[in-house]
Amino acid sequence: MTDRARAANGRLPAAVSITGLGLQLREWDDADAPVMVELFDEPQLDRWTPLHHPFDLAAARAYLDQARTRRAEGRSIQLAITSGGPSALGEILLFVAGPDGPPQGGPYAELAYAVGIRHRRQHLATRAVRLMTDYAYHALALQQVILRINPDNAASTAVARATGFHITNAAPITRDRSGPLLTWRHQAPGSFPRPTYQDPQT
């Protein structure tokens, strides 16, 4: 069964690999837990994301368990960002929501991402967002893609603009410690070079 067919049936694929723009987005593995600590144990991520500092091995293992539970429930896909090697440089997440969300209706994806401090200024988040946006439209048949960003987060705002998202007039929302969050919506389905999608289950 294709990823599109699974999405149409209300299920997410059990495993995903997306290649393009010099990146491979792949599934996290238990062996990645020490790398996750290196990437995510950082005050800046604590400020802008739900990842809390300190982030230790126990937190990494709990985070992996949570990611697998959300996948099994059809709620999200969480992939490691890699570039030319096995080690993760960051993460990108896709959350699936139903039609009672942003204006225009239809099932949609909300993306989120984090890049380790030593790997920034390489356009990793920009490239990963482009790949995952294309995947949401073409592989999962979702109808729109959004980002929610704190207006003080200049780096994420730059990523949104660089990847074809436009700020909306939706009321700000607050989540955890990261609000207020403004909603950005993608406007140009199919505008990016097509990546390669691989389903390890087929």
TORFITI-591915 format. One line per 4 residues: number of its first residue (from 1); their letters; for each residue x negated, y negated, z of N, C-alpha, C, O. Coordinates in Angstrom, 1 decimal, decimal comma. Each point is the difference from the previous one (the first is absolute). Example, Ala and Ser with C-alpha at 12.3 -4.5 7.8 and 13.67 -1.06 7.14 Angstrom:
# TORFITI-591915
1) AS) -13,2:5,7:7,8:0,9:-1,2:0,0:-0,9:-1,2:0,0:-1,0:0,0:0,7 | 1,4:-1,1:-1,4:-0,9:-1,1:0,0:0,8:-1,1:0,8:-0,5:-1,1:0,1 $
END
This chain:
# TORFITI-591915
1) MTDR) -0,8:1,2:0,0:0,8:-1,2:0,0:-0,9:-1,2:0,0:-1,0:-0,1:0,7 | 1,3:-0,9:-1,5:-0,7:-1,3:-0,1:0,2:-0,9:1,2:1,0:0,2:0,7 | -1,9:-1,1:-0,5:0,3:-1,0:1,1:1,2:-0,8:-0,2:0,8:-0,2:1,0 | -0,4:-0,1:-2,3:1,2:-0,7:-0,3:1,2:0,8:0,4:1,0:-0,5:0,6 $
5) ARAA) -1,0:1,8:-0,9:1,1:0,9:0,3:0,1:0,1:1,5:1,2:0,0:0,5 | -2,3:0,1:0,2:0,1:0,1:1,5:0,6:-1,2:0,6:0,9:0,0:0,9 | -1,3:-1,2:-1,4:0,5:-1,3:0,5:1,5:-0,1:-0,3:0,8:-0,4:0,8 | -0,4:0,9:-2,0:1,4:-0,1:-0,3:0,9:0,9:0,9:1,1:-0,3:0,3 $
9) NGRL) -1,8:1,4:0,2:0,7:0,9:1,0:-0,2:-0,5:1,4:0,4:0,7:1,0 | -0,9:-1,9:-0,8:-0,2:-0,5:1,4:-1,2:0,6:0,7:0,0:-0,1:1,2 | -0,9:0,6:-1,9:-1,2:0,6:0,6:-1,2:-0,6:-0,6:-0,1:-0,4:-1,1 | -1,0:0,3:1,9:-1,3:-0,5:-0,4:-0,8:1,2:-0,3:0,1:1,1:0,6 $
13) PAAV) -1,1:-1,2:-1,6:-0,9:1,1:-0,3:-0,8:0,4:1,3:-0,3:-0,8:0,8 | 0,0:2,1:-0,7:-0,8:0,5:1,1:-1,4:-0,6:0,0:-0,6:-0,1:1,1 | 0,0:-0,1:-2,3:-1,3:-0,5:-0,1:-0,2:-0,9:-1,2:0,7:0,3:-1,1 | -1,5:-1,3:1,1:-0,1:-0,9:-1,1:-1,5:-0,4:-0,2:-0,7:-0,1:1,0 $
17) SITG) 0,3:0,0:-2,2:-1,3:-0,6:-0,4:0,2:-0,9:-1,2:0,5:0,4:-1,0 | -1,0:-1,7:1,2:0,2:-1,0:-1,1:-1,4:-0,5:-0,3:-0,8:-0,5:0,9 | 0,5:0,5:-2,2:-1,4:-0,4:-0,4:0,2:-1,1:-1,1:0,8:0,1:-0,9 | -1,6:-1,2:1,1:0,0:-1,1:-1,0:-0,7:-1,2:0,6:-0,2:-0,1:1,2 $
21) LGLQ) -0,2:-0,8:-2,1:-0,6:-1,3:0,4:-1,2:0,2:0,9:-0,3:-0,8:0,9 | -0,4:1,9:-1,1:-1,2:0,3:0,7:0,2:0,6:1,4:-0,9:0,1:0,8 | 2,2:0,3:-0,5:0,3:0,5:1,3:0,6:1,4:-0,1:0,6:0,4:-1,1 | -0,6:0,3:2,2:0,9:1,2:0,2:0,7:-0,2:1,3:-0,7:-0,2:1,1 $
25) LREW) 2,0:0,2:-1,1:0,8:0,0:1,2:0,4:1,5:0,3:0,6:0,6:-0,9 | -1,1:-0,1:2,0:0,2:1,4:0,3:0,6:0,2:1,4:0,1:-1,0:0,8 | 0,3:2,2:-0,5:0,6:0,3:1,3:-1,1:0,0:1,1:-1,2:0,3:-0,3 | 1,6:-0,8:1,4:-0,9:0,1:1,2:-0,1:1,5:0,4:0,9:0,8:-0,2 $
29) DDAD) -2,0:-0,5:0,8:-0,3:1,3:0,5:-0,5:-0,1:1,5:-0,4:-1,0:0,4 | 0,6:2,1:0,3:-0,5:0,0:1,4:-1,4:-0,4:0,1:-0,4:-0,6:1,0 | -0,5:1,0:-1,9:-1,4:-0,4:0,0:-0,2:-1,5:-0,1:-1,1:-0,4:0,3 | 2,1:-0,3:-0,7:-0,2:-1,5:-0,2:0,2:-0,7:1,3:-0,3:-1,2:0,1 $
33) APVM) 0,7:1,9:1,0:0,3:-0,8:1,2:-1,2:-0,9:0,5:0,3:-1,1:0,4 | -1,6:1,6:-0,4:-1,0:-0,9:0,4:-0,2:-1,2:-0,9:-0,3:-1,1:0,5 | 0,6:1,2:-1,8:-0,1:-1,1:-0,9:1,1:-1,0:0,3:-0,2:-1,2:-0,1 | 1,4:1,8:0,4:1,1:-0,9:0,3:-0,3:-0,9:1,2:0,4:-1,2:0,1 $
37) VELF) -1,1:1,8:0,9:-0,4:-0,8:1,2:-0,9:-1,2:-0,5:0,2:-1,1:0,5 | -1,2:1,4:-1,3:-0,9:-1,0:-0,5:0,7:-1,1:-0,8:-0,3:-1,2:0,1 | 1,3:1,6:-0,9:0,8:-0,9:-0,8:0,9:-0,9:0,8:0,1:-1,2:-0,2 | 0,7:1,8:1,2:1,1:-0,6:0,6:-0,2:-0,6:1,4:0,9:-0,7:0,5 $
41) DEPQ) -2,0:1,0:0,1:-0,3:-0,5:1,3:-0,6:-1,4:-0,1:-1,2:-0,2:0,1 | 2,1:-0,7:-0,4:-0,5:-1,4:-0,3:1,1:-1,0:0,4:1,2:0,2:-0,3 | -1,6:-1,3:1,0:1,0:-1,0:0,5:0,8:-0,6:-1,1:1,2:-0,3:0,2 | -1,8:0,1:-1,4:0,8:-0,7:-1,1:1,2:0,9:-0,4:1,0:-0,6:-0,3 $
45) LDRW) -1,3:1,9:0,2:1,1:0,9:-0,4:1,1:0,0:1,1:1,2:0,1:-0,2 | -1,7:-0,2:1,5:0,9:0,0:1,1:0,9:-1,3:-0,1:1,2:0,1:0,4 | -1,7:-1,2:-0,9:0,8:-1,2:-0,2:1,0:0,1:-1,1:1,2:-0,5:0,2 | -1,5:1,1:-1,3:0,8:-0,1:-1,2:0,8:1,3:-0,3:1,0:-0,1:-0,8 $
49) TPLH) -1,3:1,2:1,5:0,7:1,2:-0,3:0,4:0,7:1,2:-0,3:-0,5:1,1 | 1,1:1,6:-1,2:0,4:0,7:1,3:-1,1:0,9:0,6:0,2:0,6:1,0 | -1,4:-0,6:-1,6:-1,2:0,7:0,5:-0,5:-0,7:1,2:-0,5:-1,1:-0,1 | 0,5:1,8:1,2:-0,4:-0,6:1,3:-1,5:0,2:0,2:-0,6:1,0:-0,3 $
53) HPFD) -0,1:-2,0:0,9:-1,4:0,0:0,4:0,0:0,1:1,6:0,7:-0,8:0,6 | -1,4:1,8:-0,1:-0,9:0,9:-0,6:0,7:1,2:-0,7:1,1:0,4:0,4 | -1,7:0,1:-1,5:0,5:1,1:-0,8:-1,1:1,1:0,1:-1,0:-0,1:-0,7 | 1,3:1,2:1,5:-1,0:1,0:0,2:0,4:1,3:-0,7:1,0:0,0:-0,7 $
57) LAAA) -1,7:1,1:0,9:0,3:1,3:-0,6:1,4:0,4:0,3:0,7:0,6:-0,8 | -0,3:-0,7:2,1:1,3:0,4:0,3:1,1:-0,8:-0,7:1,0:0,6:-0,5 | -1,2:-1,9:0,3:0,9:-0,8:-0,7:0,0:0,4:-1,5:1,1:0,0:-0,6 | -2,2:0,3:0,1:-0,1:0,5:-1,4:0,8:1,2:-0,3:0,7:0,2:-1,0 $
61) RAYL) -0,9:0,8:1,9:0,7:1,3:-0,1:1,5:-0,2:0,1:0,8:0,6:-0,7 | -0,4:-1,5:1,6:1,5:-0,3:0,2:0,5:-0,7:-1,2:1,1:0,3:-0,4 | -1,9:-1,2:-0,2:0,4:-0,7:-1,2:0,2:1,0:-1,2:1,0:-0,2:-0,8 | -1,9:1,1:0,7:0,1:1,1:-1,1:1,3:0,8:0,2:0,7:0,2:-0,9 $
65) DQAR) -0,4:0,2:2,2:1,2:0,7:0,2:1,2:-0,8:-0,3:1,0:0,5:-0,6 | -1,0:-1,8:0,9:1,2:-0,8:-0,3:0,1:-0,2:-1,5:1,2:0,1:-0,5 | -2,3:-0,2:-0,2:0,1:-0,1:-1,5:0,7:1,3:-0,6:0,8:-0,1:-0,9 | -1,2:1,2:1,4:0,5:1,3:-0,5:1,5:0,1:0,3:0,8:0,5:-0,8 $
69) TRRA) -0,4:-0,9:2,0:1,4:0,0:0,4:0,8:-0,9:-0,9:1,1:0,4:-0,5 | -1,6:-1,6:0,3:0,8:-0,9:-0,9:0,1:0,5:-1,4:1,0:-0,2:-0,7 | -2,1:0,8:0,2:0,1:0,6:-1,4:1,1:1,1:0,0:0,8:0,1:-0,9 | -0,9:0,8:1,9:1,0:1,1:0,0:1,4:-0,5:0,1:1,0:0,6:-0,5 $
73) EGRS) -0,8:-1,8:1,2:1,4:-0,6:0,1:0,3:-0,8:-1,3:1,1:-0,6:0,0 | -2,0:0,5:-0,9:0,3:-0,8:-1,2:-0,1:-1,5:0,2:0,6:-0,7:-0,8 | -1,4:0,3:1,7:0,0:-1,4:0,4:-1,2:-0,8:-0,6:0,1:-1,2:-0,3 | -1,2:1,9:0,1:-1,2:-0,7:-0,4:-1,1:0,9:-0,6:0,0:1,2:0,3 $
77) IQLA) -0,9:-1,8:-1,0:-1,2:0,6:-0,5:-1,2:-0,9:0,5:0,0:-1,2:-0,2 | -1,0:1,9:0,8:-1,2:-0,7:0,5:-1,2:0,6:-0,6:-0,2:1,2:0,1 | -0,6:-2,0:-0,9:-1,1:0,6:-0,7:-1,3:-0,8:0,3:0,0:-1,2:0,3 | -1,1:1,9:-0,2:-1,3:-0,6:0,1:-0,4:-0,6:-1,3:0,2:0,5:-1,1 $
81) ITSG) -0,8:-1,7:1,2:-0,6:-0,6:-1,1:-1,5:0,4:-0,2:-0,8:-0,2:1,0 | 0,4:0,8:-2,1:-1,4:0,4:-0,2:-0,4:-0,6:-1,3:0,7:-0,3:-0,9 | -2,1:0,2:0,7:-0,6:-0,5:-1,2:-1,3:0,6:-0,2:-1,0:-0,3:0,6 | 1,0:1,3:-1,5:-1,3:0,6:-0,4:-0,6:0,9:1,0:-1,2:0,3:-0,1 $
85) GPSA) 1,9:0,1:1,1:-0,5:0,9:1,0:1,1:0,5:0,9:1,1:-0,4:-0,1 | -1,4:1,4:0,9:1,0:0,6:0,9:0,5:-0,8:1,2:1,0:0,2:0,5 | -1,9:-1,2:-0,1:0,3:-0,7:1,2:1,1:-1,1:-0,2:0,0:-0,7:-1,0 | 0,9:0,7:1,9:1,1:-1,0:-0,1:-0,5:-1,4:0,3:-0,9:-0,2:0,9 $
89) LGEI) 1,4:-0,8:-1,6:-0,4:-1,4:0,2:1,2:-0,8:0,6:-0,2:-1,2:0,4 | 1,4:1,8:-0,4:1,2:-0,7:0,5:1,2:0,9:-0,2:-0,2:1,2:-0,2 | 1,3:-1,8:0,3:1,3:0,7:-0,1:1,0:-0,8:-0,7:0,0:-1,2:0,1 | 0,9:1,9:-0,9:1,2:-0,7:-0,5:1,2:0,9:0,3:-0,1:1,2:-0,1 $
93) LLFV) 1,2:-1,9:0,5:1,2:0,7:0,4:1,2:-0,4:-0,9:0,1:-1,2:-0,4 | 0,8:2,1:0,1:1,2:-0,3:-0,7:1,2:0,5:0,8:0,1:1,2:0,3 | 0,7:-2,1:0,1:1,2:0,3:0,8:1,2:-0,1:-0,9:0,2:-0,9:-0,8 | 0,7:1,9:0,8:1,2:0,1:-0,8:1,2:-0,4:0,8:0,2:0,4:1,1 $
97) AGPD) 0,6:-1,3:-1,7:1,2:-0,5:0,6:1,2:0,1:-1,0:-0,2:0,1:-1,2 | 1,4:-0,1:1,8:1,2:0,1:-0,9:0,4:-1,3:-0,6:-0,7:-1,0:0,1 | 1,9:1,0:-0,6:0,5:-1,2:-0,8:0,4:-1,2:0,9:0,1:-1,1:-0,5 | 0,1:1,3:1,8:0,4:-1,1:0,9:-1,2:-0,8:0,5:-0,2:-0,2:1,2 $
101) GPPQ) -0,7:-0,2:-2,2:-1,2:-0,7:0,4:0,0:-1,3:-0,8:0,9:-0,8:0,1 | -2,0:0,5:-0,8:-0,2:-1,3:-0,7:1,2:-0,2:-1,0:0,5:1,0:-0,5 | -0,2:-2,3:0,2:1,0:-0,2:-1,1:-0,4:0,7:-1,2:-1,1:0,4:-0,3 | 2,1:-0,1:-0,6:0,0:0,7:-1,2:0,3:1,4:0,1:0,2:0,7:-1,0 $
105) GGPY) -0,2:-0,2:2,3:0,4:1,4:0,2:-1,0:1,1:-0,5:-1,0:-0,4:-0,6 | 1,4:1,6:0,8:-0,8:1,1:-0,5:-1,1:0,4:1,0:-0,4:-0,8:0,8 | 0,1:2,1:-0,8:-1,1:0,5:0,9:-1,3:-0,8:-0,3:-0,3:-0,3:-1,2 | -0,5:0,0:2,2:-1,2:-0,8:-0,2:-1,1:0,6:0,9:0,2:0,7:0,9 $
109) AELA) -1,4:-1,2:-1,3:-1,2:0,4:0,8:-0,5:-1,3:0,7:0,0:-1,1:-0,6 | -0,5:1,3:1,8:-0,7:-1,1:0,7:-1,4:0,5:0,2:-0,3:1,1:0,5 | -0,7:-1,8:-1,0:-1,4:0,4:0,1:-0,7:-0,7:1,2:0,4:-1,1:0,4 | -1,4:1,7:0,1:-0,9:-0,5:1,1:-1,4:0,5:-0,3:-0,1:1,1:-0,6 $
113) YAVG) -0,9:-1,7:1,2:-1,4:0,4:-0,3:-0,9:-0,5:1,0:0,3:-1,0:0,7 | -1,5:1,6:-0,6:-1,0:-0,4:0,9:-1,3:0,5:-0,6:-0,1:1,1:-0,4 | -0,9:-2,0:0,4:-1,4:0,3:-0,5:-1,0:-0,2:1,1:0,1:-1,0:0,7 | -1,0:1,9:-0,5:-1,0:-0,1:1,0:-0,9:-1,2:-0,2:-0,2:-0,5:-1,1 $
117) IRHR) -0,2:-0,1:2,2:-0,7:-1,3:-0,1:-1,3:0,1:-0,8:-0,3:-1,0:-0,7 | -0,4:2,1:0,6:-1,2:0,1:-0,8:0,3:0,2:-1,5:-1,0:-0,1:-0,8 | 2,2:0,2:0,5:0,4:0,3:-1,4:0,8:-1,1:-0,7:0,5:0,2:-1,0 | -0,4:-1,3:1,7:0,8:-1,1:-0,6:-0,8:-0,8:-1,0:-1,2:0,2:-0,2 $
121) RQHL) 2,0:-1,1:-0,5:-0,6:-0,7:-1,1:-0,4:0,8:-1,2:-0,9:-0,4:-0,8 | 1,6:1,6:0,6:-0,2:0,8:-1,1:1,3:0,2:-0,8:0,1:0,8:-0,9 | 0,9:-1,6:1,2:1,3:0,1:-0,6:0,6:1,4:0,2:0,8:0,4:-0,8 | -1,1:0,3:1,9:0,6:1,3:0,2:1,5:-0,1:0,2:0,7:0,8:-0,5 $
125) ATRA) -0,3:-1,7:1,4:1,4:-0,1:0,3:0,8:-0,4:-1,3:1,1:0,5:-0,2 | -1,6:-1,4:-0,6:0,6:-0,5:-1,2:0,2:1,2:-1,0:1,1:0,2:-0,5 | -2,1:0,6:0,3:0,0:1,1:-0,9:1,0:1,1:0,6:0,7:0,6:-0,8 | -0,8:-0,3:2,1:0,8:1,0:0,5:1,5:-0,4:0,0:0,9:0,8:-0,3 $
129) VRLM) -0,6:-2,1:0,5:1,4:-0,4:-0,1:0,5:0,1:-1,5:1,1:0,4:-0,2 | -1,9:-0,7:-0,7:0,4:0,1:-1,4:0,3:1,5:-0,3:1,0:0,3:-0,7 | -1,9:0,6:1,1:0,3:1,4:-0,2:1,3:0,5:0,6:0,8:0,7:-0,6 | -0,7:-1,1:1,9:1,2:0,5:0,7:1,3:-0,6:-0,5:1,1:0,6:0,0 $
133) TDYA) -1,2:-1,8:-0,4:1,2:-0,7:-0,6:0,4:0,8:-1,3:1,2:0,2:-0,2 | -2,1:0,1:-0,6:0,3:0,7:-1,3:0,6:1,4:0,4:0,9:0,5:-0,6 | -1,5:0,1:1,6:0,5:1,4:0,4:1,4:-0,1:0,5:0,8:0,8:-0,3 | -0,5:-1,9:1,1:1,4:-0,1:0,5:1,0:-0,1:-1,2:1,1:0,6:0,1 $
137) YHAL) -1,4:-1,4:-1,1:0,9:-0,2:-1,1:0,1:1,3:-0,9:1,0:0,5:-0,3 | -2,2:0,0:-0,1:0,0:1,0:-1,1:0,0:1,4:0,5:0,5:0,9:-0,7 | -1,0:-0,6:1,9:0,0:1,4:0,5:1,2:0,2:0,9:0,5:1,1:0,0 | -0,2:-2,1:0,8:1,1:0,2:1,0:1,3:-0,6:-0,5:1,1:0,2:0,7 $
141) ALQQ) -1,1:-1,0:-1,8:1,2:-0,6:-0,5:0,7:-1,0:0,9:1,2:-0,1:0,0 | -2,0:-0,5:0,9:0,6:-1,0:0,8:0,2:-1,3:-0,8:-0,7:-0,2:-1,0 | 1,6:-0,7:1,5:0,4:-1,1:-0,8:-0,7:-1,3:0,3:0,1:-0,9:-0,8 | -0,7:0,8:2,0:-0,7:-1,2:0,3:-1,1:0,3:1,1:0,1:1,0:0,7 $
145) VILR) -1,1:-1,9:-0,7:-1,1:0,2:1,0:-0,2:-1,3:0,7:0,0:-1,1:-0,6 | -0,1:1,2:1,9:-0,2:-1,2:0,8:-1,2:0,1:0,9:-0,5:1,1:0,3 | 0,0:-2,3:0,2:-1,0:-0,1:1,0:0,6:-0,9:1,1:0,8:-0,9:-0,3 | -1,2:1,1:1,6:0,4:-0,9:1,0:-1,2:-0,5:0,7:-0,8:0,8:0,6 $
149) INPD) 0,5:-2,1:-0,6:-1,3:-0,5:0,4:0,2:-1,2:0,9:0,9:-0,9:-0,3 | -1,7:0,8:1,3:0,0:-1,2:0,9:-0,6:-1,1:-0,8:-1,1:0,2:-0,6 | 1,7:-1,4:0,6:-0,5:-1,1:-0,8:-1,4:-0,5:0,4:-0,7:-0,6:-0,8 | 0,2:1,0:2,0:-1,3:-0,4:0,4:-1,1:1,0:-0,5:-1,2:-0,2:0,1 $
153) NAAS) 1,7:1,3:-0,7:-0,9:1,0:-0,5:-0,4:-0,3:-1,4:0,6:0,5:-1,0 | -1,7:-1,3:0,8:-0,4:-0,5:-1,3:-0,4:1,1:-0,9:0,2:-0,1:-1,2 | -0,9:1,1:1,7:-0,5:1,0:-0,8:1,1:0,8:-0,7:0,0:0,3:-1,2 | 1,0:0,1:2,0:1,1:0,8:-0,5:0,9:-0,9:-1,0:0,5:0,5:-1,0 $
157) TAVA) -0,4:-1,8:1,3:0,7:-0,9:-0,9:-0,7:0,0:-1,3:0,7:0,0:-1,1 | -2,0:0,0:1,1:-0,8:0,0:-1,3:0,2:1,3:-0,8:0,1:-0,1:-1,2 | 0,0:1,2:2,0:0,2:1,3:-0,7:1,4:0,0:-0,7:0,2:0,4:-1,1 | 0,8:-1,0:1,8:1,4:0,0:-0,5:0,0:-0,8:-1,3:0,6:0,4:-1,0 $
161) RATG) -1,2:-1,6:1,0:0,0:-0,8:-1,2:-0,8:0,7:-1,1:0,5:-0,1:-1,2 | -1,6:0,7:1,5:-0,8:0,6:-1,1:0,7:1,2:-0,6:-0,4:0,4:-1,1 | 1,3:0,2:1,8:0,7:1,2:-0,5:1,4:-0,2:-0,6:0,7:1,0:-0,2 | -0,3:-2,2:0,0:1,3:-0,3:-0,6:1,1:-0,1:0,9:1,2:0,1:-0,5 $
165) FHIT) -1,4:-0,3:1,8:1,1:-0,1:0,9:0,3:-1,5:0,2:-0,9:-0,9:-0,1 | 2,2:0,6:0,4:0,4:-1,4:0,1:0,8:-0,1:1,3:0,8:0,9:0,4 | -1,0:-2,0:0,4:0,6:-0,1:1,3:1,5:-0,3:-0,3:0,4:-0,6:-0,9 | 0,5:1,1:1,8:1,4:-0,1:-0,1:0,5:-1,0:1,1:-0,8:-0,4:0,8 $
169) NAAP) 2,1:0,1:-0,8:0,6:-0,8:1,0:0,6:0,8:1,1:0,8:-0,6:0,8 | -1,1:1,8:-0,7:0,6:0,9:1,1:-0,5:-0,6:1,3:-1,1:-0,5:0,2 | 1,9:0,7:0,8:-0,3:-0,5:1,4:-1,2:0,8:0,5:-0,1:1,2:-0,2 | -0,8:-1,9:0,9:-1,2:0,8:0,6:0,5:1,0:1,0:1,0:-0,1:0,6 $
173) ITRD) -1,8:1,2:-0,6:0,4:1,1:1,0:-1,2:0,1:1,0:-1,1:-0,4:-0,3 | 1,3:1,0:1,4:-1,0:0,3:1,0:-0,1:1,5:0,3:1,0:0,6:0,2 | -2,2:-0,1:-0,3:-0,3:1,4:0,3:-1,1:0,1:1,0:-1,1:-0,6:-0,2 | 1,2:1,4:1,2:-1,1:0,2:0,9:-0,6:-1,4:0,4:0,7:-0,8:0,5 $
177) RSGP) -2,0:0,6:-0,7:-0,7:-1,2:0,3:-0,3:-0,8:-1,3:-0,7:-1,0:0,1 | 1,2:1,4:-1,3:-0,6:-0,5:-1,2:0,9:-1,0:-0,7:-0,2:-0,5:-1,1 | 1,3:0,1:1,8:0,9:-1,0:-0,6:-0,4:-1,4:0,2:-0,9:-0,3:0,9 | 1,6:-0,7:-1,5:1,1:0,2:-1,0:-0,6:0,5:-1,3:-1,1:-0,4:-0,4 $
181) LLTW) 1,9:1,2:-0,3:-0,5:0,5:-1,3:0,9:-0,5:-1,1:1,2:0,1:0,1 | -1,8:-0,6:-1,2:0,7:-0,5:-1,1:0,1:1,2:-1,1:-1,0:0,8:0,0 | 2,0:-0,8:-0,8:0,2:1,1:-0,9:-0,5:-0,5:-1,4:0,4:-1,1:-0,5 | -1,2:1,9:-0,1:-0,5:-0,2:-1,4:0,6:1,1:-0,9:-0,1:1,2:0,4 $
185) RHQA) 0,6:-1,5:-1,6:0,5:1,0:-0,9:-0,8:0,1:-1,3:-0,3:-1,1:-0,5 | 0,1:2,3:0,1:-0,7:0,2:-1,3:1,0:-0,3:-1,2:1,2:0,5:0,1 | -1,7:-1,1:-1,1:0,9:-0,4:-1,1:-0,2:0,6:-1,3:0,8:-0,2:-1,0 | -1,9:1,0:0,8:-0,4:0,4:-1,3:-0,3:1,5:-0,1:-1,1:0,4:-0,1 $
189) PGSF) 2,2:0,5:0,2:-0,3:1,4:-0,1:-0,7:0,4:-1,3:0,3:-0,6:-1,1 | -1,3:1,5:1,2:-0,7:0,5:-1,1:-1,1:-0,9:-0,6:-0,5:0,2:-1,1 | 0,2:-1,3:1,9:-1,0:-0,9:-0,5:-1,4:0,4:0,2:-1,0:-0,7:-0,6 | 0,7:1,7:1,4:-1,4:0,4:0,3:-0,4:1,2:-0,9:0,9:0,8:-0,5 $
193) PRPT) -2,2:-0,6:0,2:-0,5:1,2:-0,7:0,5:1,2:0,8:-0,1:0,1:1,2 | 0,6:0,9:-2,0:0,6:1,2:0,7:-1,1:0,8:0,6:-1,0:0,4:-0,6 | 1,1:-0,1:1,9:-0,9:0,9:0,7:0,4:1,5:-0,4:0,9:0,3:-0,6 | -1,8:0,6:1,1:0,3:1,4:-0,1:0,6:0,5:1,3:-0,6:-0,2:1,1 $
197) YQDP) 1,7:0,9:-1,2:0,7:0,6:1,2:-0,3:1,5:0,0:0,2:0,6:-1,0 | -0,5:-0,1:2,1:-0,2:1,4:0,2:0,8:0,5:1,1:-0,1:-0,6:1,1 | 0,8:1,7:-1,3:0,7:0,7:1,1:-0,7:1,2:0,3:0,2:1,0:-0,7 | -1,0:-0,9:1,8:-0,7:1,2:0,4:0,9:1,2:0,2:-0,5:1,2:0,1 $
201) QT) 1,8:-1,4:0,0:0,9:1,1:0,3:0,4:0,8:-1,3:0,7:1,0:0,1 | -1,0:-1,6:-1,3:0,4:0,6:-1,3:-1,2:0,6:-0,7:0,2:0,6:-1,1 $
END
